[in-house]
Structures are given as structure tokens and as C-alpha cells.
Amino acid sequence: MWSNGYAKRMADEKTLVLMIRKDNKPFFTLEIDIELTIIRQLHGYDHSIATEEVRGFVEKWLKVAKRRYSKSKLLNLNKGDVYEHRIAN
């Protein structure tokens, strides 16, 4: 039914896809491997590459997520809940 893309990994609960918003507008899409807690993909509009600012934000968020969330809690982030996470510079 699905290819080997992120839709299948989401259905198999192996990956988490989050939308990063800036000024309340879609900015980047982040895919995290739940087992390894690593970034699988981080792309902006038209597959643009993440800026240092975005990558830094994601890496800081991922460190917090590794400490704060178990695998089951990470999966719940994928169930339509909205989480706002701001990191002070």
C-alpha cells in the first residue's frame, strides 16, 4: 500500500513527523526515528535545506525530548496533539 517512505514508518510507529512553524506558518518538517531518537529528515518548502538556526533549534529540542519523553510519549506527539516548544537563546 505504502512505499518505504515516512508514511509506512509512521504506520509502523517507527518514526515521528513534526511540523515546525514560524510566525504561525509552516516552516520545516521534521522526521525523527523513535527507536534511535535521531533526525531522519529535516526539510523546508520544496525540500530546502535547514538553516543553522533551524538545525540548532531542532538539536536542542531533541536533547530535551530524549530526557523528557519515553517512546510511548513520543508516539503520542504523533496522535494530533499540538506541542509548542520554544527555546530561549
N, CA, C and O of each residue as an XYZ file, in Angstrom:
356
protein
N       0.819     -1.184      0.000
C       0.000      0.000      0.000
C       0.872      1.261      0.000
O       0.694      2.136     -0.847
N       1.812      1.355      0.946
C       2.724      2.499      1.004
C       4.091      2.088      0.507
O       4.450      0.910      0.519
N       4.837      3.065      0.075
C       6.221      2.780     -0.297
C       7.039      2.652      0.987
O       6.473      2.521      2.072
N       8.305      2.688      0.875
C       9.164      2.623      2.054
C       9.408      4.002      2.652
O      10.361      4.183      3.410
N       8.569      4.969      2.327
C       8.721      6.331      2.821
C       8.229      6.492      4.246
O       7.925      5.518      4.934
N       8.157      7.763      4.678
C       7.826      8.013      6.067
C       6.396      7.616      6.428
O       6.130      7.358      7.602
N       5.464      7.555      5.479
C       4.090      7.158      5.800
C       4.068      5.728      6.361
O       3.369      5.455      7.337
N       4.824      4.831      5.749
C       4.895      3.458      6.253
C       5.577      3.420      7.617
O       5.124      2.715      8.519
N       6.664      4.176      7.772
C       7.361      4.203      9.067
C       6.443      4.774     10.156
O       6.497      4.332     11.304
N       5.605      5.748      9.802
C       4.648      6.282     10.779
C       3.614      5.225     11.147
O       3.298      5.042     12.323
N       3.090      4.533     10.146
C       2.081      3.497     10.400
C       2.659      2.383     11.268
O       1.954      1.796     12.088
N       3.935      2.100     11.085
C       4.608      1.064     11.878
C       5.114      1.598     13.219
O       5.768      0.877     13.972
N       4.807      2.866     13.511
C       5.219      3.541     14.748
C       6.732      3.510     14.944
O       7.225      3.307     16.053
N       7.455      3.713     13.848
C       8.912      3.748     13.903
C       9.451      5.158     13.743
O      10.628      5.417     13.993
N       8.588      6.059     13.328
C       9.022      7.426     13.080
C       7.960      8.403     13.538
O       6.781      8.065     13.650
N       8.392      9.595     13.795
C       7.526     10.674     14.242
C       7.748     11.852     13.301
O       8.889     12.241     13.051
N       6.673     12.417     12.781
C       6.783     13.564     11.887
C       6.160     14.762     12.585
O       4.999     14.730     12.993
N       6.951     15.816     12.713
C       6.501     17.040     13.372
C       6.643     18.209     12.402
O       7.541     18.233     11.560
N       5.751     19.166     12.537
C       5.815     20.370     11.736
C       6.387     21.497     12.597
O       5.914     21.749     13.705
N       7.379     22.147     12.083
C       7.963     23.298     12.757
C       7.349     24.540     12.123
O       7.364     24.705     10.904
N       6.814     25.399     12.963
C       6.153     26.594     12.470
C       6.926     27.829     12.900
O       7.552     27.846     13.960
N       6.877     28.846     12.080
C       7.484     30.133     12.411
C       6.459     31.198     12.082
O       5.900     31.222     10.986
N       6.216     32.082     13.044
C       5.174     33.100     12.881
C       3.840     32.452     12.518
O       3.075     32.980     11.710
N       3.576     31.297     13.132
C       2.339     30.531     12.950
C       2.117     30.073     11.510
O       0.976     29.878     11.091
N       3.197     29.901     10.755
C       3.113     29.404      9.383
C       4.024     28.192      9.250
O       5.062     28.132      9.908
N       3.654     27.218      8.407
C       4.518     26.055      8.196
C       5.920     26.510      7.775
O       6.071     27.395      6.932
N       6.931     25.894      8.372
C       8.305     26.325      8.126
C       9.172     25.151      7.693
O       9.742     25.174      6.602
N       9.280     24.122      8.537
C      10.051     22.930      8.225
C       9.303     21.701      8.703
O       8.478     21.780      9.613
N       9.593     20.563      8.085
C       9.056     19.277      8.501
C      10.214     18.451      9.049
O      11.275     18.345      8.435
N       9.976     17.871     10.222
C      10.997     17.107     10.926
C      10.529     15.671     11.083
O       9.420     15.426     11.557
N      11.364     14.725     10.688
C      11.089     13.307     10.915
C      12.134     12.775     11.883
O      13.335     12.927     11.661
N      11.663     12.144     12.967
C      12.535     11.591     13.996
C      12.366     10.084     14.049
O      11.242      9.584     14.075
N      13.468      9.361     14.065
C      13.453      7.914     14.281
C      13.211      7.700     15.776
O      14.026      8.113     16.601
N      12.106      7.061     16.124
C      11.716      6.919     17.524
C      12.642      5.977     18.279
O      12.975      6.236     19.436
N      13.057      4.908     17.653
C      13.942      3.950     18.337
C      15.296      4.562     18.663
O      15.799      4.405     19.775
N      15.887      5.254     17.701
C      17.228      5.807     17.868
C      17.216      7.242     18.393
O      18.246      7.758     18.824
N      16.053      7.880     18.354
C      15.872      9.287     18.717
C      16.884     10.161     17.975
O      17.643     10.922     18.574
N      16.864     10.021     16.657
C      17.723     10.831     15.800
C      16.880     11.456     14.693
O      15.771     11.006     14.407
N      17.425     12.496     14.082
C      16.753     13.151     12.966
C      16.928     12.297     11.716
O      18.051     11.982     11.324
N      15.810     11.923     11.090
C      15.870     11.196      9.815
C      15.811     12.184      8.653
O      16.546     12.056      7.674
N      14.915     13.181      8.778
C      14.763     14.173      7.715
C      14.428     15.519      8.348
O      13.769     15.585      9.385
N      14.889     16.582      7.715
C      14.563     17.939      8.130
C      14.567     18.779      6.863
O      15.626     19.128      6.342
N      13.364     19.103      6.368
C      13.248     19.799      5.089
C      12.256     20.943      5.201
O      11.269     20.874      5.932
N      12.551     21.993      4.452
C      11.626     23.107      4.324
C      10.862     23.004      3.020
O      10.853     21.955      2.375
N      10.227     24.090      2.638
C       9.459     24.149      1.398
C      10.331     23.735      0.220
O      11.480     24.159      0.099
N       9.772     22.911     -0.634
C      10.460     22.442     -1.842
C      11.791     21.763     -1.504
O      12.773     21.878     -2.237
N      11.793     21.046     -0.363
C      12.948     20.286      0.122
C      14.173     21.162      0.400
O      15.312     20.718      0.254
N      13.924     22.406      0.802
C      15.057     23.281      1.121
C      15.795     22.757      2.351
O      15.204     22.119      3.222
N      17.076     23.035      2.405
C      17.939     22.572      3.488
C      17.772     23.487      4.698
O      17.621     24.701      4.558
N      17.801     22.889      5.879
C      17.624     23.645      7.113
C      18.778     24.619      7.326
O      19.940     24.304      7.070
N      18.428     25.800      7.798
C      19.444     26.786      8.155
C      20.101     26.367      9.464
O      19.612     25.470     10.151
N      21.204     27.013      9.805
C      21.873     26.727     11.092
C      20.917     27.000     12.246
O      20.899     26.256     13.226
N      20.118     28.069     12.134
C      19.165     28.416     13.190
C      18.165     27.282     13.407
O      17.916     26.887     14.546
N      17.596     26.762     12.335
C      16.607     25.680     12.433
C      17.266     24.418     12.963
O      16.729     23.778     13.867
N      18.410     24.049     12.425
C      19.092     22.835     12.867
C      19.463     22.943     14.345
O      19.318     21.973     15.089
N      19.936     24.103     14.774
C      20.260     24.309     16.182
C      19.039     24.158     17.070
O      19.108     23.536     18.130
N      17.901     24.739     16.631
C      16.656     24.612     17.387
C      16.260     23.142     17.519
O      15.925     22.678     18.609
N      16.300     22.413     16.400
C      15.893     21.007     16.401
C      16.813     20.176     17.280
O      16.337     19.324     18.030
N      18.109     20.402     17.207
C      19.045     19.631     18.024
C      18.828     19.890     19.512
O      18.896     18.965     20.321
N      18.565     21.161     19.879
C      18.258     21.473     21.285
C      16.949     20.807     21.706
O      16.865     20.238     22.795
N      15.920     20.877     20.841
C      14.636     20.260     21.168
C      14.802     18.754     21.329
O      14.221     18.162     22.239
N      15.584     18.132     20.461
C      15.777     16.688     20.512
C      16.458     16.270     21.813
O      16.105     15.240     22.389
N      17.427     17.055     22.284
C      18.062     16.753     23.569
C      17.034     16.790     24.704
O      17.028     15.921     25.576
N      16.178     17.792     24.682
C      15.124     17.902     25.703
C      14.161     16.725     25.575
O      13.782     16.121     26.578
N      13.765     16.397     24.350
C      12.814     15.304     24.121
C      13.373     13.968     24.600
O      12.634     13.156     25.157
N      14.665     13.729     24.393
C      15.272     12.470     24.834
C      15.180     12.321     26.349
O      14.981     11.219     26.860
N      15.327     13.432     27.060
C      15.246     13.386     28.527
C      13.805     13.338     29.016
O      13.505     12.673     30.008
N      12.925     14.030     28.331
C      11.571     14.240     28.832
C      10.569     13.166     28.412
O       9.656     12.851     29.175
N      10.722     12.605     27.227
C       9.701     11.720     26.675
C      10.199     10.292     26.505
O      11.300     10.053     26.008
N       9.368      9.353     26.928
C       9.619      7.948     26.617
C       9.156      7.698     25.180
O       8.575      8.583     24.551
N       9.412      6.506     24.667
C       8.968      6.165     23.309
C       7.458      6.317     23.188
O       6.974      6.861     22.195
N       6.699      5.845     24.188
C       5.237      5.933     24.098
C       4.763      7.383     24.123
O       3.790      7.727     23.452
N       5.442      8.236     24.891
C       5.059      9.651     24.907
C       5.409     10.319     23.583
O       4.663     11.174     23.106
N       6.539      9.938     22.983
C       6.874     10.471     21.663
C       5.820     10.072     20.639
O       5.434     10.880     19.794
N       5.355      8.825     20.713
C       4.321      8.374     19.786
C       3.041      9.180     19.963
O       2.338      9.445     18.987
N       2.731      9.571     21.192
C       1.530     10.368     21.428
C       1.630     11.754     20.816
O       0.606     12.375     20.529
N       2.848     12.252     20.610
C       3.005     13.520     19.910
C       2.486     13.405     18.487
O       2.109     14.401     17.871
N       2.468     12.186     17.972
C       2.042     11.925     16.603
C       0.532     11.752     16.481
O       0.026     11.592     15.370
N      -0.189     11.780     17.577
C      -1.616     11.486     17.549
C      -2.471     12.748     17.445
O      -3.647     12.731     17.808
N      -1.900     13.817     16.961
C      -2.677     15.022     16.726
C      -2.574     16.048     17.836
O      -3.156     17.127     17.732
N      -1.839     15.731     18.905
C      -1.644     16.725     19.948
C      -0.725     17.818     19.413
O       0.148     17.567     18.582
N      -0.937     19.013     19.898
C      -0.093     20.124     19.482
C       0.771     20.512     20.672
O       0.269     20.773     21.765
N       2.060     20.545     20.444
C       3.006     20.943     21.479
C       3.756     22.157     20.986
O       4.243     22.185     19.856
N       3.845     23.151     21.829
C       4.634     24.319     21.482
C       5.869     24.317     22.352
O       5.785     24.248     23.578
N       6.994     24.393     21.718
C       8.263     24.337     22.457
C       9.128     25.477     21.965
O       9.482     25.534     20.787
N       9.463     26.370     22.850
C      10.329     27.492     22.476
C      11.609     27.369     23.279
O      11.587     27.068     24.472
N      12.685     27.598     22.629
C      13.971     27.547     23.296
C      14.527     28.961     23.336
O      14.703     29.606     22.302
N      14.798     29.431     24.547
C      15.367     30.767     24.697
C      16.817     30.744     24.263
O      17.549     29.804     24.574
N      17.225     31.754     23.560
C      18.629     31.833     23.124
C      19.485     32.406     24.222
O      20.695     32.552     24.048
